[in-house]
Amino acid sequence: MSAGFDTTVFTFLGFLPQKKGRQTLLKKIIQEDHAVFFYESVHRIEKLLEELREYGFQGKISISREISKLFEQHLTGSLEEITELFKNGTIPVKGEFVIGIKNA
């Protein structure tokens, strides 16, 4: 799998709630001992990275963008590495995102 970490056991959640229950669910996700995947909107991707930093996430993140399209992209790294890739434009803030999270 292109996640860059063990996906033998994983959970897929679809889109996370935008407001009610989002904080609680993110805190639960970062405590899981297996990989968790979900969709994130282009409009909320940067907020998601801020939320993960705020909640103390220390594991690996997989970002897949534009799956099955011409500009498909798959990148995996720490929260700091992924955030930097967004800041420097390596990961454009456009398209559809599938996020994978795995605790260290």
N, C-alpha and C positions, 0 to 999 in steps of 0.2 A: 504494500500500500504506500502511497506517496506522502503519508503523514510525517514520516521521519522518526516515529517512535512506535512502541509496541501497541498494536491494535487487536491483539488476540481476543480481548474482551473490550467491548465499547458500548456506549449508549448514544443514540441519536435523538435529539430533542426537537428538531424543526426550528422555528423562530422562537426566541426568548420573549417573554412579555416585555412590552415597552415601558410600563410603569409598575403597576401593582404586582408584587411578587418577584420582580426582577432581582432586587438586591439579595433577597433570601435565596433565590435559585442560584445566582452566581456564587454566593458563599458556599452553598452545598456542592456545586460543581467542582470548585477548586479543592475540596476536601476528598473527592472521590479517588479511589486507588486504581481506577481504570480510565481509559480514554473516553472523553465526552466530546461529541461533535454537535454543532448547531449552525443554523444560518444566521447571518447578520447583515443588516441593511447597510448600504454605502453611507447612509445618513447617520448611522450610529456606530460605525466601526472605530472611530477615534475615541468616542466616549467609552466604548467597551474596554479599550486598552487602558484608559484612565481608571476605570472601575476595577479592573484586575490589579493594577498597581496599588490602588487604595485598599483593597482587601488582602494584600500581601501575597499574591500568587507568585510562586518561585519555580514552577515547572516549565515545560516546553509548550509552545504554541505552534500550530500548523495553520497557515493561511493558504487557502486555495481560492483562486479568483478566476472568473470567466471559464468555468469548467466546460469542456467540449466546444470551446470557441477558439478563434484564431489567436487571441492573446492570452491563452490559458497560462496560469502561473501557480506554482506550488513552492512555498517557502516555509521552513521550520526553524525556530530558534527560541531564545529566551525572550521574555517580555521586553527587555531593553533592546535586544537585537531587532525584534519585529517593529517596535516603536520607531527605531532609527531608520529602518527601511521605508516606513511611511513618510517620515520627515524628509528624507533625502530623495524621495520620488521613485525609489526602486519598486515599491508597490504603489501604483496609482490608486487614488481614492475614487475609483469608479468601477462599475460592474457589480457582480454578485459575489458574495463571500461565503465560504464554508470554513468555519473555525473549528479546530481540534485543540483540545486542552488535555495535557497529561501531567500529573504531578511528578516531580523529580524522584 
